[in-house]
């Protein structure tokens, strides 16, 4: 059933997002593999809330220490350093 829906979505958006539609048509089995898991696990797998929560928490904690950034570039540089540190862990 989910494959039919995936195909309908691919057809609907093929003009606006051709690469995404083609990817969905060609590899929908692996894209929708999380449906094979138990319902209790599907929500955690299909969303990125856990990752976003971790990133947002790390960025907020770090920015509270610095408080004020002299310019936009320094803020971006700081955020990149935090993200690289998380990636290494």
N, C-alpha and C positions, 0 to 999 in steps of 0.2 A: 504494500500500500504506500509506504513512504517513497518508494521508487517512482510511483506514478506522480506523486506530488512534486518530486524533484524534477521530473521531466516537464511538468507543466510550468514550473518556475523557470526552468532553462528556456523554454519556448517563449514565455512572456517577456523575458529580459534579454533575449538574444540580440535584438537590435541596439539596445542601450549599452549592454555590457557583454559583448560577444565572447571575450576571453573567459569570463566567469561562467557564462552559459555553456561554453564548450567544455570547460573543466568539469562542471556539474554533470554534463551528459556522459563524458568519458570515464569519470572516476567516482560516480555517485555511490558505488558500493562501499568504498573505503571512507568517503566523506560521511556517510550515514551509519558507519559501523557501530557508533555508540548506542544505536537502537537495539543492538543485540545484547546489551548489558541489562541487568535488572533495573526496574524503574527507579529504585532508590538511588542508584548510582548515575543514572542518566543526567539528572539536573546538574550534578557537580562536573560531569564530563563535558556537557554541551555548552556550558557558560564559562566565561573567564573571570568571574567575580572573585575567586580566590586569588588569582594572580594580580588583578587590579587592586584588591585590598592590600596585598603585600607591598606593591609598588607605591601606592598612595601613602601608606603608613610610613614607609622609609623616606619618601620625599618630604612629607610634612615634618617628620622628626628632625631631619637634617636642616630644613629651612628655618625651623624655630631656633636652632643654634646660631645660624648666620644672621637672621632677622632682616637685614637690609642688603640688597645686592646693588652695587654701584651702577650696573647697566644690564641690559637684556642678555648680552653675550656671557657675562659672568654667571648669571642665573642658569642659562642653558648649559654652560660648561660644568657647573656644579651638578645639575640634574644628570648629565651624561656620566659623570664620575660615579654618582650613586648607582645608576643603572648598570654600569660596568662592574661595580663591586658586587651587586646582587647576582649578576650573570656569572661571575667567578665562583660564587658560593654554590 
